[in-house]
Amino acid sequence: MKFLLDRIKNGKDTVKNPLKDNPYSYGRIEVCKDNCTDCGKCVQECLVDAISIKKNTEHNKVNIDKAFDIELDFKKCIYCNNCVDACPSKVLKSSNDYKMASIEILGQEVKEKIYSKFKRSLVLRSVDTGSCNGCMMEVANTQNTYYDLSRYGVKFAASPRHADGIVVTGPVTLNMKEALIKTYDAISDPKIVIAVGSCAYSGGIFKDGYSVCEDLNEILKVNVVIPGCPPSPQAILYGMLKIMNKASERK
């Protein structure tokens, strides 16, 4: 009945603007640095070492009120909200801003080259290097009739020789490192590497596992990071459109 009412309301299955604000989505953790008392509870609760607290050396020298600076690496964060619940001073607050994808490209010339090549279409090869399958499921969801990623010219290919780049999910395991590099080498230049999920970027909660090797950005040059555990289909779609310089058009 729920699906029937939805079809009557919207008229079609595909959502008109998949990048609309979503009150049910999880997103970037907001930090109110002024309230930090350096209790350290958020650091203790963080499973992936994404939070750090540093003493402000300029405090009391130039009339700066903040004695401590708290920093959160949103690319490493798995958004479990343990730090939000543990903080007694309410320094950390969860939000619904899923638009967290960032382009890791050095130099405007390289960025323009990628934008000019991939502005109209983007063919990708998915590589699971050892994930729990959560990120892979969300990548698959971007291709269903609701989000319909293909309408923006983005599709996935079975062969890396037909692709413009690779989508990597999961921490890089020892058994998949060689396969990952071979897949990357088979793609023609200029090629892009998209890290989907915190595990793909920094190893996530599996970072210190016996079967996990170094971080992805130490093996290949990562061009786009889509953080989350796992990132929502909206977040992934936003990251794809950001590569094509189309994200601003859909806001």
C-alpha positions, -999 to 999 in steps of 0.1 A, spaced: 0 0 0 29 23 8 44 19 -27 9 24 -43 4 57 -25 39 68 -34 32 61 -71 -1 80 -70 16 109 -53 47 111 -75 33 97 -107 65 78 -115 92 57 -98 122 78 -106 127 108 -82 129 141 -101 158 155 -80 177 128 -61 199 155 -45 171 171 -26 175 176 11 168 144 30 159 147 67 163 110 71 199 109 58 230 110 80 257 135 71 286 156 83 293 159 120 292 195 130 317 208 155 312 236 180 348 242 191 339 269 216 324 244 240 353 219 241 367 212 276 393 187 265 376 158 284 387 134 257 356 112 257 350 117 220 385 106 212 382 75 234 349 65 217 361 70 181 368 36 165 388 50 135 409 77 151 391 105 132 390 129 161 419 149 176 420 176 203 449 200 204 457 227 229 454 262 214 489 277 219 475 312 212 450 310 240 454 339 265 480 356 242 457 374 218 424 373 236 413 340 221 386 323 242 391 288 228 416 269 249 413 237 228 408 230 191 389 198 182 394 185 147 373 158 129 384 140 97 351 135 80 368 112 54 378 87 81 346 91 101 321 62 100 293 83 114 284 59 142 276 89 164 293 74 194 313 106 198 281 127 197 265 106 224 296 106 246 303 143 246 290 159 278 294 195 264 275 188 232 305 199 211 296 174 184 263 173 166 250 151 138 235 166 107 217 156 75 242 171 51 251 141 29 270 162 4 304 153 17 322 140 -14 355 158 -21 378 159 -51 414 151 -42 431 166 -72 462 187 -71 463 215 -96 436 234 -115 449 221 -149 443 184 -139 409 193 -125 399 210 -158 412 181 -178 390 157 -159 360 180 -161 364 184 -198 367 146 -205 340 134 -182 314 162 -184 289 143 -205 295 107 -196 314 85 -172 320 48 -174 332 31 -143 345 -3 -132 336 -14 -96 363 -31 -76 355 -46 -42 388 -49 -24 374 -66 7 343 -47 19 314 -60 42 292 -55 11 275 -24 26 291 1 2 286 -22 -28 249 -25 -20 246 13 -19 265 16 -52 240 -9 -67 211 12 -53 222 42 -74 214 22 -105 178 13 -95 147 30 -110 145 55 -81 179 72 -83 186 62 -119 222 72 -120 223 63 -158 202 93 -167 233 115 -160 255 95 -183 271 74 -156 272 36 -161 293 6 -151 313 -16 -174 324 -52 -169 358 -46 -184 383 -20 -171 394 -14 -207 360 1 -214 360 23 -183 372 58 -174 379 50 -138 373 26 -109 351 27 -79 368 11 -49 349 -2 -19 363 -18 13 397 -18 28 425 -31 5 432 -66 15 464 -85 7 446 -109 -17 431 -80 -37 459 -56 -39 474 -71 -71 440 -74 -87 433 -37 -79 465 -25 -95 460 -46 -126 425 -32 -130 438 3 -126 466 -2 -151 441 -16 -177 422 17 -178 433 43 -203 445 78 -193 433 100 -178 418 76 -153 401 84 -120 399 66 -87 368 69 -65 370 58 -29 335 49 -18 332 46 20 356 53 49 371 18 46 382 24 10 398 57 20 416 48 53 407 12 61 379 21 85 373 -3 114 393 -30 95 425 -9 93 445 -29 117 433 -63 105 458 -90 98 447 -93 61 446 -55 54 475 -38 37 482 -1 33 456 26 26 442 30 -9 457 65 -12 491 49 -6 487 25 -35 468 46 -61 462 83 -65 427 88 -51 408 115 -70 374 115 -53 365 105 -17 328 97 -8 329 92 30 304 72 50 298 38 64 282 31 41 275 64 21 239 67 11 229 65 -26 224 102 -25 259 108 -13 274 85 -40 253 102 -67 265 136 -55 301 125 -57 296 111 -93 280 144 -104 308 163 -87 333 146 -109 313 157 -140 310 192 -126 273 188 -125 266 187 -87 260 224 -85 233 221 -112 212 197 -91 213 215 -58 
